[in-house]
Structures are given as C-alpha cells and as structure tokens.
Amino acid sequence: MSIAGIAAVFLVLISVAYFSYGPWISKILDLDDKRITPAHKVNDGDDFVPTKTFYLFGQHFSAIAAAGPIAGPIAACLAFGWVPCLLWIALGVVLIGAVHDFTSLAASVRHGARSIAEVAKERISSPAGRAMMAFIWIALVYVIVAFADITAASFVAASDALKGVNIDFNPGGAVAAASIFYLLLAVLMGITKRLFNPPLWLLTLIFVPATFGVVWLGTRFSTLFSFDVTTWALIICGYCFVASLCPVWVLLQPRGYLGGFVLYAALAVGLIGVFFGGYTIQQPAFKGWEVGGLTGSLFPFLFVTIACGACSGFHGLVCSGTTCKQIDKESDMHTIGYGAMLAEGLVAVLALSVIMIMSADEVRGLKPGTIYGNGLGEFLTLIIGREHLPFAITFGTMAFSTFVFDTIDVATRLGRYLIQELTGLTTLSGAAIATLITAGAPALILSMAGDGFWIKFWTLFGASNQLLAALTLLSITMWLKQSGKPLAFTLVPLIFVLIITLWALIKISYASYQQAVGFDASLLNSVFSAILIALALFVAGQFLINIRAKKAGVPEAATS
C-alpha cells in the first residue's frame, strides 16, 4: 500500500470511530446539556470561562498535540519498522487514547473541574490521591528531560539535505534562532494585547504572518547561536524556570495561540506531501521482535516508545487542568475530548509517514526532531519550490521545537503547582523554590547524560506517561463503578496499559542500574523508575482494596 493509501485508510478509521464509538461512550457517560458545567457555575473570567467548541478545540488540540506524537513514531519506526507502529497508533488512539482523554475530561467536569489526582483522592482514597500527585511530578520531570534533550539536538544538527545549498548556512543554528525569535514575538504579542487590547483579528493579522517571518529570519542568522547539546539543554531548562513564573498573559497564552497556527500549517503541509508528493516507502515494514539493546524488544517497548499519538497520560492533566474549566456544555466533551485525540493520532501517522519515505542513509545519526524537520521541509518544497529548501527545513524543525516549548513550560508550571500544593509554599518565593526544583531536576539529569542518551530518556518518559494514563483510568473506572455504569471500555485498556508499562519500567530500572557508573544519569533513571513502579503499585493496591471492600458509591447527582 502507498503512503497516500495508508493515510486515507487511517482518516476513514478515525472518522468512523468519531461518529460511532464516541457517541456510544457519550451515552454511557450520560452527557446532558441541561447539566450546568463548572465553567458556568464559577465563570470568574479568568480560569473558568465558557468557551465555544471551535475555539476550545483549537486551544486543547494545541496543548496536547506537542512533539510527542512526532518523536515517538519516528523513534519506534527506526527500531521496529513501520507496520507495528501503524497498528499501535490506529488501534491505540481509537480504543485507548481517545477513551482516556474523553473520560478524564468528563470525570473532571463532573467533579467540579478538579484535577485527576483529586478525583483519585475522592474515588479511591486520600493516600492514593497523594501518591498520584507524587507520580505526576516525576512524570512531568521526564517530560521536560525528554523534550529538552531532543530539542537541544535539533539546535545543533546538520542536515544532509542541505549540503551544497549554502556553505554559510547552519541548519541547527537557523532552527535555534527562529525558535528564539518566535518566543520573543509571542512576548511582544502578549505585551501588546495587555497594554492596548486590540481586537483579536488585528493581532492575528499582524502576528501570525510574523510567526512565519521569523522562520525566514532564522535562516538569515543561522550562525548567531552556536552551542553544544548539553549547553542548549541547560538553556532550555533555564527557559522553563523563567517561563513558568511569568504571568500567563506574557508568554503562555500568546505562544499557545501562535503555536496553534504553526500546528495547523504543519498538518496541512504533511497532508499535501502524503497525498500529492508521490513518495515511496523506503523503511522496512518489520525489523523483528527483538532488535537488541535496552529498548530493543517490541514487547513492551513499542507501546511506550509511541506514547503520545496512541495514548498519553499528560493529556489527562490538560483535560483536568485547563480544558475542564472552559467546557460550555457537556456534549462538547465528545468533540474536544474524543475528537482532539483522534486528530493527534493523525499527527502521529503523518510523522510516521515522514520517516517511512526516508532511506537508512538519510536518517543515520539524526534525532527525531531533525528527521521530522527534513521531511516536512521536503513536503513544503512541493508548494514553495526546492530553491527555498533552507527555509522549508527550518520551518519543519522549528515547528517541532514550537510544539516542544508549548509542552515543557506547561509541564514546569504544573510541576510547580504540585510542589506548592504538597508543601504549602504558596508565596512568591515559594513559587520560585518549587519552580527551581521542578526545572532543576531535569537540568541535573541532562548535565550527567552524554550524546546518544536521548532514547533512554524518551523510553522512560513514554513508560511513565503511559503509566500515568493507566492510573487515570483506574480513577475513572472507580468513578464509573460507583456510579453504576459499564466498566469494560475503560477497564480493558487499563489492564493492558498497566501491565505493559510496569513491564517496561521494571526492565528500564534493572538495565539502567546495571549500566550505571557511580552517580550518573543511568542511576537516576533506575531510581526514578523504581519510585514510579512503587507509587503505581500503591495506587493500584488502594484501588483493589476499595473494590474488595465494596464501598458505597457516591450518587451521580452529588458530583454533577
């Protein structure tokens, strides 16, 4: 089958799922537009704001569809071949990932827009809720570690596709410069909106074209920022510290808004390339069940290498953190919770298509961010011409880093909130301390790691992320049980994800311990893996104790 045929079949699959399986879940959840949502109950004009479906979908999609569904499929394809990757994305996103997002959003809305850890605290036990909070913080640390490492590599990477184009052109430096200019542009937009409050259409008319303009500007200043991978990784952690402490209007909101347009542009370019590029598949369909190394066995590592795009626990944090506070009416949760995750599956399939059309020689030694940038750049030249290849590849790789920045400073901010909640450090200095801990832990890990360590970070991130999804499904399953609703559609995914991720983490912890030389990144990976396993088993144990005790459920009306 051709690349275009694969994409067409996948589009049909997610469309059928959206119009059949999604409404079936809606009936089980008993979505009712007459039920008042937290956005209307509170409606403080700040966090709780009823938002129309179209606008909230864009905001939510931008928040969840970061670099995860890009890097994971590329790394997994290189390891295992494209067929198992495609099967896991297709089945995972429909039956597990979209179900997880939909139900976590519904559970949060029904519990007053509270976080999934607070849902666990109410539905399972208070100790389970606290254990969930600790688990989430460690998982967020590895979100930052994995994404910072891959992005840093894209800031120094060369590109074989650009050899001979311009002897003075530095591909990695162009991406770094474009990314820095993009962040500065977002700050300028935030300040402009704050001081002058112009209409949104005018801001869009000015700053969205400027966003693509900074890509061109990055190609003009490609030699301005030149550092090694470790230095860039530490700079990115420093950015996380500053960005997490800034008011949301300064950077988070304008960057998220502009990043949404970059995301949609990348999707459009990807679809054009897949359907009209005439590319052939060059990667092997299947490389074997065991391909060597720590992460070389297809079971369980395929399922944690491709985390986002098939299933992501991080999405539960977004659903129960910001999106739940903006749901206008309950029926919107089908579109936003189930539909946005299906759209992320499409992002993953397009990323998989990028690597499928490249030969082994073209991708040898390159990190996923660079591979994606090169591939998306090739797609873009179908529109703007091959003479603009430096701009095209810079856009592709900057799109990847744009998605990363949208994730890592949100992850840092969420980590800061968790530490503040656990310790009671509610003052400004307390916020700074909590942020320093959250951004400092990844900086310490990254400073100890050498080149080529990224796959170990990525696999641990994927395993912790998937295990967080399993714990979220635990809480949701308990809520459904106590509400007298069917459980199979969350219980079966829960069992599969819990087993596969615990299996992966046990292997990661043991192998990392064997590879450790003193106090290094491998030892930290081993220790953090063991802690995650213990926390997950504790929450699962609390779940089983609750089930066996047959505790009386809380009536649905009490949380609606």
C-alpha positions in Angstrom: 0.0 0.0 0.0 1.2 3.5 -0.8 1.7 6.3 1.7 -1.4 8.1 0.4 -3.4 4.9 0.8 -2.3 4.4 4.4 -3.3 7.9 5.3 -6.7 7.6 3.5 -7.5 4.4 5.4 -6.5 6.0 8.7 -8.7 9.0 8.0 -11.6 6.7 7.4 -10.9 4.8 10.6 -10.9 7.8 12.9 -13.9 9.2 11.2 -15.9 6.0 11.8 -14.7 5.9 15.4 -15.7 9.5 16.0 -19.2 9.0 14.7 -19.8 5.6 16.2 -17.7 4.7 19.2 -17.6 8.3 20.5 -21.4 8.7 20.7 -21.6 5.3 22.3 -19.3 6.4 25.1 -21.3 9.7 25.4 -24.4 7.6 26.1 -22.6 5.7 28.9 -21.4 8.9 30.4 -24.9 10.3 30.1 -23.8 13.7 28.7 -26.6 16.2 29.2 -26.5 19.8 28.0 -29.1 20.7 30.7 -26.5 19.9 33.4 -24.6 23.1 34.3 -20.8 22.9 33.8 -18.2 24.3 36.1 -17.4 27.0 33.5 -20.9 28.4 34.0 -21.1 27.7 37.8 -17.9 29.7 38.5 -17.4 31.9 35.4 -14.7 34.1 37.0 -13.5 35.5 33.7 -10.0 34.1 34.5 -9.7 30.3 34.6 -13.4 29.4 34.4 -14.7 30.8 31.1 -17.4 29.1 29.0 -15.8 28.7 25.6 -17.3 27.8 22.2 -16.5 24.4 20.8 -14.4 25.6 17.8 -12.1 27.8 19.9 -11.7 25.4 22.8 -10.9 22.6 20.4 -8.1 24.6 18.9 -6.7 25.5 22.3 -7.0 21.9 23.6 -5.5 20.4 20.5 -2.5 22.7 20.6 -1.9 21.8 24.2 -1.9 18.1 23.7 -0.5 17.7 20.2 3.0 18.7 21.0 6.2 16.9 19.9 5.3 13.6 21.5 3.2 12.2 18.5 6.1 13.2 16.3 9.2 11.9 18.1 7.7 8.7 19.3 6.6 7.2 15.9 9.9 8.2 14.3 12.0 6.6 17.0 9.8 3.4 17.0 9.9 3.1 13.2 13.7 3.2 13.3 13.7 0.5 15.9 10.9 -1.9 14.9 9.6 -1.0 11.4 6.5 0.9 10.3 3.8 -1.8 10.4 3.7 -2.4 14.2 3.9 1.4 14.7 0.9 2.0 12.4 -1.1 -0.8 14.0 -0.5 0.5 17.6 -1.3 4.1 16.6 -4.5 3.1 14.8 -5.9 0.7 17.5 -4.4 2.6 20.4 -5.8 6.0 19.6 -9.4 4.7 19.0 -9.7 2.2 21.8 -7.4 3.6 24.5 -6.1 7.2 24.0 -9.3 8.9 22.9 -11.3 7.0 25.5 -8.8 8.1 28.2 -9.0 11.8 27.2 -12.8 11.7 26.8 -13.5 10.1 30.2 -10.8 12.1 32.1 -12.4 15.3 30.8 -15.9 14.1 31.7 -14.7 12.9 35.2 -13.1 16.3 35.9 -16.1 18.3 34.7 -18.5 16.1 36.9 -16.2 16.7 39.9 -16.2 20.4 39.7 -13.3 20.7 37.3 -10.9 19.2 39.8 -7.6 17.5 38.8 -7.4 13.8 38.1 -5.3 13.4 41.3 -8.2 14.9 43.3 -10.6 12.6 41.6 -8.4 9.7 42.7 -8.4 11.1 46.2 -12.2 11.2 46.4 -12.9 8.0 44.5 -10.1 5.7 45.7 -8.6 7.1 48.8 -6.7 10.1 50.2 -3.3 8.3 50.2 -3.9 7.3 46.5 -4.5 10.9 45.6 -1.2 12.0 47.3 0.6 9.1 45.6 -0.8 10.2 42.2 0.5 13.8 42.8 4.0 12.5 43.5 3.8 10.2 40.4 2.6 13.1 38.3 5.5 15.3 39.4 8.2 12.7 38.4 6.4 12.1 35.1 6.5 15.8 34.4 10.2 15.9 35.1 10.8 13.3 32.5 8.5 15.2 30.0 11.0 18.1 30.4 14.0 15.9 30.2 13.0 14.0 27.1 11.8 17.0 25.1 14.6 19.3 26.2 17.2 16.7 25.1 15.7 16.1 21.6 15.1 19.8 21.0 18.7 20.7 22.0 19.9 18.1 19.5 17.9 19.8 16.7 19.6 23.1 17.6 23.0 21.8 16.7 22.1 19.2 14.0 23.4 19.4 10.5 21.3 18.3 7.6 22.5 16.2 4.7 19.6 17.5 2.6 21.2 21.0 2.7 24.7 20.0 1.8 25.9 22.3 -1.0 22.9 24.6 -0.7 24.7 27.4 1.2 28.2 26.9 2.7 27.5 29.6 5.3 24.1 28.1 6.4 23.9 26.3 9.7 20.6 24.3 9.8 20.7 23.7 13.6 21.6 27.4 14.3 18.7 28.5 12.0 16.2 26.5 14.0 17.6 27.8 17.3 17.5 31.4 16.0 14.0 31.0 14.6 12.8 29.5 17.9 14.2 32.3 20.0 12.7 34.9 17.7 9.4 33.1 17.9 9.4 33.2 21.7 10.3 36.9 21.7 7.5 37.5 19.2 5.0 35.8 21.5 6.1 38.0 24.4 5.7 41.1 22.2 2.2 39.9 21.3 1.3 39.4 24.9 2.5 42.8 26.0 0.7 44.5 23.1 -2.5 42.8 24.0 -2.1 43.7 27.6 -1.3 47.4 27.1 -3.5 48.2 24.1 -6.1 45.4 24.0 -6.6 45.5 20.2 -9.2 43.2 18.6 -8.1 39.6 18.2 -8.4 39.7 14.4 -5.9 42.5 14.2 -3.4 40.7 16.4 -3.9 37.6 14.2 -3.4 39.6 11.1 -0.1 41.0 12.4 1.5 38.3 14.4 0.6 35.1 12.6 2.4 36.2 9.3 5.2 37.5 11.6 5.5 34.0 13.0 6.3 32.6 9.6 8.5 35.6 9.0 10.8 34.7 11.9 11.5 31.4 10.2 13.0 33.3 7.3 14.8 35.5 9.8 16.3 32.4 11.4 17.8 31.4 8.1 19.5 34.9 7.9 21.0 34.5 11.4 21.8 30.8 11.3 25.3 31.2 12.8 24.3 33.6 15.6 23.6 30.9 18.3 26.1 28.1 18.4 26.3 25.9 21.5 26.7 22.2 22.1 23.8 19.9 23.0 24.3 19.9 26.8 24.6 23.7 26.9 21.4 24.0 24.9 19.6 21.5 27.1 20.5 23.6 30.2 19.5 26.8 28.5 16.1 25.2 27.7 15.7 24.2 31.4 16.5 27.9 32.3 13.8 29.0 29.9 11.4 26.6 31.7 12.2 28.3 35.0 11.6 31.8 33.7 8.5 30.9 31.6 6.8 29.0 34.5 7.0 32.1 36.8 5.7 34.6 34.2 2.1 35.6 34.2 0.2 33.5 31.6 -0.6 36.6 29.5 3.1 37.3 29.0 4.1 34.1 27.2 1.9 31.1 27.7 -1.3 32.4 26.1 0.2 34.3 23.1 2.6 31.4 22.4 -0.1 28.9 22.5 -2.3 30.9 20.2 0.5 31.4 17.6 1.6 27.8 18.0 -1.8 26.6 17.0 -1.3 28.2 13.6 2.1 26.5 13.3 0.5 23.2 14.1 -2.3 23.6 11.6 0.2 24.7 8.9 2.4 21.6 9.7 -0.7 19.4 9.4 -1.7 20.9 6.1 1.8 20.6 4.7 2.0 17.0 5.9 -1.3 16.1 4.2 -0.2 17.7 0.9 3.1 15.9 1.0 1.5 12.5 1.7 -1.3 12.8 -0.9 0.5 14.7 -3.7 4.2 14.0 -3.2 4.3 10.6 -5.0 6.8 9.3 -2.4 7.5 5.6 -2.0 8.1 3.7 1.3 11.8 3.1 2.0 11.8 1.9 5.6 11.4 -1.8 6.4 7.9 -2.9 7.3 9.1 -5.0 10.2 12.5 -5.4 11.8 11.9 -8.2 14.2 10.6 -8.9 17.7 14.0 -8.4 19.3 16.4 -5.8 17.7 18.9 -5.6 20.6 19.7 -3.1 23.3 17.8 -1.9 26.3 14.7 -0.9 24.4 15.1 -3.5 21.6 12.2 -5.9 22.4 9.0 -5.0 20.6 7.0 -6.1 23.7 6.8 -3.9 25.8 8.9 -1.1 24.3 6.9 -0.4 21.1 4.0 0.7 23.3 6.0 3.1 25.4 8.2 4.5 22.6 5.0 5.6 20.9 3.2 7.2 23.8 1.5 10.4 22.6 -0.4 9.7 19.4 -1.8 6.4 20.7 -2.3 7.2 24.4 -0.9 9.9 26.7 -1.3 10.4 30.5 -0.2 14.0 30.0 -3.5 14.6 28.2 -5.4 13.8 31.4 -3.5 16.6 33.1 -4.6 19.0 30.4 -8.2 17.7 30.4 -8.5 18.1 34.2 -6.3 21.2 34.4 -7.4 23.8 31.9 -9.9 22.4 29.4 -12.4 21.2 32.1 -12.8 24.8 33.3 -13.9 26.0 29.8 -16.5 23.4 28.7 -19.6 25.3 27.7 -21.9 22.3 27.5 -21.4 18.6 28.2 -21.9 17.5 24.6 -18.8 19.5 23.7 -16.7 16.9 25.5 -17.2 14.4 22.7 -15.7 16.7 20.2 -12.9 18.1 22.4 -12.1 15.0 24.5 -12.5 12.2 21.9 -12.1 14.2 18.7 -8.9 16.1 19.5 -7.1 12.8 20.4 -8.1 11.3 17.1 -6.6 14.4 15.4 -3.4 13.8 17.4 -3.4 10.2 16.0 -3.3 11.8 12.6 -0.3 13.9 13.6 1.4 10.7 14.6 0.6 9.0 11.3 1.9 12.0 9.4 5.1 11.9 11.4 5.4 8.1 10.7 5.0 8.9 7.0 7.9 11.3 7.1 10.3 8.6 8.3 8.8 5.9 6.1 9.8 7.7 2.9 13.5 8.2 4.0 16.3 5.7 3.5 18.5 4.4 6.2 21.4 6.6 4.9 19.3 9.7 5.0 18.4 9.4 8.7 21.6 7.8 10.1 22.8 9.7 13.2 19.9 12.1 13.2 17.5 12.7 16.1 13.7 12.7 15.6 13.3 16.4 15.6 15.8 16.8 12.7 14.3 13.9 10.8 10.9 15.5 11.1 12.2 18.9 10.0 13.9 17.5 7.0 10.8 15.5 5.9 8.3 18.3 6.5 10.7 20.6 4.6 10.7 18.3 1.7 6.9 18.3 1.7 6.8 22.1 1.9 9.1 22.4 -1.2 6.2 20.9 -3.2 4.4 24.2 -2.6 7.2 26.9 -2.4 9.8 25.3 -4.7 13.0 23.4 -3.9 15.1 26.6 -4.2 13.6 27.5 -0.8 14.8 24.3 0.9 16.7 26.1 3.7 13.5 28.0 4.7 11.4 24.8 4.3 13.6 22.6 6.6 14.0 25.4 9.1 10.2 25.7 9.2 9.8 22.0 9.7 12.2 21.7 12.5 11.1 24.9 14.2 7.5 23.6 14.1 8.8 20.6 16.1 10.6 22.9 18.7 7.5 25.1 18.8 5.4 22.1 19.9 8.1 21.3 22.5 8.1 24.8 24.1 4.3 24.6 24.3 4.8 21.4 26.4 7.8 21.9 28.6 6.9 25.2 30.2 3.3 24.0 30.9 4.9 20.9 32.4 7.1 23.0 34.6 4.2 25.2 35.7 2.1 22.1 36.6 5.1 20.7 38.5 5.4 23.9 40.4 1.7 23.7 41.3 2.1 20.2 42.6 5.1 21.0 44.8 3.3 24.1 46.2 0.2 22.0 46.9 2.2 19.3 48.6 4.4 21.6 50.7 2.2 24.7 51.2 4.7 27.0 49.6 2.1 29.5 48.4 4.2 32.7 48.5 6.1 34.2 45.5 9.4 32.9 47.0 7.7 29.5 47.5 6.7 29.5 43.8 10.3 30.3 42.8 11.6 27.4 45.0 9.0 25.0 43.6 9.9 26.0 40.1 13.6 25.7 40.8 13.1 22.2 42.0 11.0 21.2 39.0 13.3 22.8 36.4 16.5 21.9 38.3 15.9 18.2 38.4 15.8 17.9 34.6 18.9 20.1 34.4 20.8 17.8 36.8 19.8 14.7 34.8 20.7 16.3 31.4 24.0 17.6 32.7 25.0 14.0 33.5 23.9 12.5 30.2 26.1 12.1 27.2 25.4 12.2 23.5 23.0 9.4 22.4 21.3 9.1 25.8 18.1 10.6 24.4 16.5 7.2 23.6 16.8 6.2 27.3 15.2 9.4 28.4 12.5 9.1 25.8 11.6 5.5 26.7 11.4 6.3 30.4 9.2 9.4 29.6 7.0 7.2 27.4 6.6 4.5 30.1 5.9 7.0 32.9 3.5 8.8 30.6 1.6 5.7 29.7 1.6 4.5 33.3 0.0 7.8 34.3 -2.7 7.1 31.8 -3.3 3.7 33.5 -3.6 5.4 36.9 -6.0 7.9 35.4 -8.1 5.1 34.0 -8.0 3.5 37.5 -9.7 6.6 38.9 -12.2 6.8 36.1 -13.1 3.1 36.4 -13.7 3.5 40.1 -15.9 6.5 39.4 -17.9 4.6 36.8 -18.3 1.6 39.2 -19.5 3.8 42.0 -21.9 5.5 39.5 -23.3 2.1 38.4 -22.1 2.4 34.8 -20.5 -0.2 32.5 -16.7 -0.6 33.0 -15.3 -2.7 30.2 -14.4 0.1 27.9 -12.1 1.6 30.5 -11.1 -1.5 32.4 -9.7 -3.4 29.4 -7.5 -0.6 28.3 -6.5 0.0 31.9 -5.3 -3.6 32.4 -3.4 -3.6 29.1 -1.6 -0.3 29.7 -0.9 -1.0 33.3 0.8 -4.4 32.6 2.8 -3.1 29.6 4.1 -0.1 31.3 5.0 -1.8 34.6 6.8 -4.4 32.5 8.7 -1.7 30.6 9.6 0.2 33.8 10.9 -2.9 35.5 13.2 -3.6 32.6 14.3 0.0 32.4 15.1 0.1 36.1 17.1 -3.1 36.2 19.0 -2.4 33.0 19.8 1.2 34.0 21.1 0.0 37.3 23.4 -2.4 35.6 24.7 0.3 33.2 25.2 2.9 36.0 28.8 4.0 36.7 28.6 5.8 40.1 26.1 8.6 40.4 25.1 9.2 36.8 22.1 9.6 34.6 21.6 5.8 34.3 21.5 5.5 38.1 18.9 8.3 38.3 16.8 6.6 35.6 16.9 3.4 37.6 15.9 5.1 40.9 13.1 7.2 39.3 11.8 4.1 37.5 11.7 2.2 40.8 9.9 5.0 42.6 7.3 5.2 39.8 6.7 1.4 40.0 6.2 1.6 43.8 3.8 4.6 43.5 1.8 2.9 40.7 1.5 -0.4 42.7 0.4 1.5 45.8 -2.4 3.3 43.8 -3.4 0.0 42.2 -3.4 -1.6 45.6 -5.7 1.1 47.0 -8.0 0.5 44.0 -8.2 -3.2 44.7 -8.8 -2.6 48.5 -11.6 -0.3 47.6 -13.1 -2.8 45.2 -13.0 -5.6 47.6 -14.4 -3.5 50.4 -17.4 -2.8 48.1 -17.6 0.7 49.4 -20.9 2.5 48.7 -20.7 4.8 45.7 -21.4 8.5 45.7 -24.7 9.2 43.8 -24.1 10.8 40.4 -26.1 13.8 41.4 -23.6 14.7 44.1 -20.9 15.4 41.6 -22.8 16.7 38.6 
